[in-house]
């Protein structure tokens, strides 16, 4: 991107933040700063990290070996090879997920994508192809975009 175009984009972004202050992805409070989360909201998030199930990515108390599976995956293996999530889905993480999915709130996408990339980066690097989950055309019309895409 040329320098002049980058400066114009930065100016427009700063002007829009001045007139329409950013809203927190979690609490909805306005004027939280330059990012989509206030520090208080960020501390409420529960990120998933090792140890975790190698199959479904659910957090575990400890790792038992190279390939550690949770009890649910041992009892009934899922149809997919491996999956990952960035956050534990709870009352705090539910709002940004549903706002993206149902309300079309895209202002936090760069942050959410960064978290997803960090959580599933190894899987993405090993993948031959990535395919978004298909969305029924009526939901696509209502939402305006396919959030998994």
N, C-alpha and C positions, 0 to 999 in steps of 0.2 A: 504494500500500500504506500503510495507516495506520501512524503512528509506533510504537505499541505492538506491532503485528504485526512490524514491521521489527526492532525491538529483540529480540523473542523469537526471531526467526529468526537474528539475529546471535549471540545467546547460545547457541542450540542448535548452531550451526555451530562456535563456539569450543569448546564442551564436547565435541563429536564429535572435533575436532582434538586435544583433550587426551587423550581415551581411545584414539582411533585416529589417530595422527599421519599426516599426508599422506605419500604415497609418490611418489617421483619417477616421472614418466612414462617416463623413459629408463632409468635405472639400477635403479629399484625400491627405492632406499634410503628408509628411513622418516625422518620428522622433518626434511624438507628446508626447512622454513619455511612461510610463509603461501601460497606458490604451488605449482604442480604440478611445478616444476623447480628443481634446485639450480643455482647459478651455473655450476658446472663443466659440468653437462649442457647448459645453454643455450648455452655457447660452442661445443659440439660440433655444434650444428645448423647446417645450410647453407641459408639462406633464398634463394629465387629472386627476383632483381630485374633491372631493365633492364641490358643489352639482352637481349631474349628474342624468340623466334619469335612473330609476331602470330597465328599459327594454333594451334599446339599448346602454346606457353608454355615450351618447352625453353630453358634458358639458352644465350646465344650469346656469342662473343668480342667482336663489335662489331655495330653497326647500320648497314645500308647504305642506308636510306631510310625513308619513311613506313611502308610495309608490308614488313617484313623477314620472310622465311620461312626456316626451316632447310632443309637439303638433303633430309631425309626428307619434309617436306611438299611440297617442289617436285617430288620424284620421284613421290610417290604422295599426293596431297592427301587428308586424312582426310574422313570424311563429315560431321563437325561443322564449324561456322564458327570457333569460338574456344574455347579451354580454358585454364585456369590452375591452378597448384598453388602452395602456400605454401612447401614445402620440397623439396629434392632428396631423392628416395627412395633412402636408403642404409642402412647398418647402424644409424645413430643414429636416423633418423626412422621406420624400419620398426616398431620396438616400439610406439610410441604408436598408429600406424595399425592394426596387427594387434590390439592390446589393445582398441581401440574396436570393431573389426569382429568379432572372434571371442570375446573375453572379456567383452564388455559393460561395459568399464571407462569410465564416463562422468564421472569426477571431473575430467578435464582438458578436458571439452567447451568451457567458456567460453574457455579459452586457445586451443584449436584453432580454434574458430569465429572468434575475433578475427583469427588469422593468415590464415584462409581469406577472411575479409571484406576484409582488407587486400590480399591477392593478387588477388582477383577482384572487388573492389568496383565497378570500372568496368563489367565485364561484367554484373554483377547490376543495376546502375542502368540499363543499356541494354536489358535483357531485357524481353520482353513477359510471359513466363510462365516459372516454374521448375518442372521436373518431376523428382522423384527417380527414380533408376533402380529399376525394379520388382525386388522380391525374391521369390524362390520362397516359397510359403507354409510349406514345411517348414523352411526356414532362418529365416523370420520367427518361427516357433514356438520354435525352438532359441535364437535370439539374443534374442528378446523385444522387438526394435525394429528398424527399418530405418535403419541408420546414414547412408545417403545422404539420407533424409528429414529 
